[in-house]
Structure formats: C-alpha cells, structure tokens
Amino acid sequence: MVRKPLPLSLATIALVAFMALASTGCALRERRGSTSAAQVVASVKPPKAQGPATELLANWHKQVQVGMDPVSQSPIAALTGRLYLFDATGGHPIGAEGQLTVELYEHPTDSQGKPKLLETWKFDPDSLKQCGKMDNLGYGFSLALPWSTYRPEIQKIHMVVVFEPKQGMPLRTMSHVISLDHDQPQNVAKLTGKKFGPHVVQTSAND
C-alpha cells in the first residue's frame, strides 16, 4: 500500500508514549535549560548547499512508538526516524527540496527468499519541507510514519529510503535489519484496553 503520511506529529507520539510510561510508574524528568537550548538549535537556518545532495543518511528508532490516529481518534503504532542530506563537501547536513519515498520490509523473508514489503510512505516536497528542523547534528528531517499494517509479532524489519531531488540524481539508502522493541504499544494497549493490530487508516492518496 502506498500512502501519503497522515499528520501524526512527533509531539503526539511523545504524549501517548508518556501516558504509557506514567501508567507503569515511570516518569520523565525535565533537565533545566534544555528547552531554551533546543529553541536556539531549532532557530538556526540550514547551511547553504554547495551543490545538489549527493549522500543520504537515515537513522531509525527500534522502539515502536504510539501516536493518535486523527481519523479514528484511537492509538496507532508508528515508526520514527531522522533523515539527513549532504552535498559533495561532506560537511554539515543541508536542506534540499525533493520527493521522499520510505518502504518498510519485514524479516524473515518470504517463501521465495525475499523480504516482504509491508508499507510505503510518500512525502511530496512541501510535506517533506515541513518535517525539516535543526538538531545537535545539523539540519535534517524528522519522520513519524503511522504503521497501519502493524502486528506485535513482527520482530525484525528493514527500511529503504529514496530521495528524488529537484536537482541532481536520486539517492537511495537501506538500513540494516532492525530488531523491534514493542514495549510502548504493549503499555498503551494495557492502558486503553485496545488491541494493536492492522488498522484501516484514511489517507489523502492511494496508488
């Protein structure tokens, strides 16, 4: 299934995850001064590129997150990650415009020895630009992907990312095999009494 991601924000995911942690007696403590430092980092503009993007780096979290489905108003599993682009200088991450495609594959392989494609997300240039912000490494894109085909028994996955810039050649990267951590969905399921599994999610476009 190919879909445009729903507006499932990282802030919403963090809020639902916090509810699950709080229900088990865990608490998050705010470090003094961290908010102001984050605001300073976020306000910095991305470095000006010396040419088209030539390298793509994607980091994925192994923890399955939980967000709120804006259509059904119920919890939905999600994958989160951070994407960086570099020009030929290989210096700081840069900002670049283009279309992004993310594919999710399940391991082990299918009967023919190939990983099974579970889901595909597409970001048009405007949607991707809205995900861009600074962090301690530099300018990048924070991705929160609502996982409508989620099943708690899925243990291993890998991600494929393709960036098609407005200028330059397409870039592609594939992650290593990721062993998933399902603690957050399990905790939220206990808190809400709702079982996590495949969800029917309304999208703005289907191919």
Helices and strands as residue ranges (DSSP letters): E 2-3, H 10-23, H 34-43, E 55-60, E 65-68, E 75-86, E 98-107, E 116-123, H 125-130, E 132-134, E 139-146, E 156-165, E 171-174, E 178-179, H 183-192
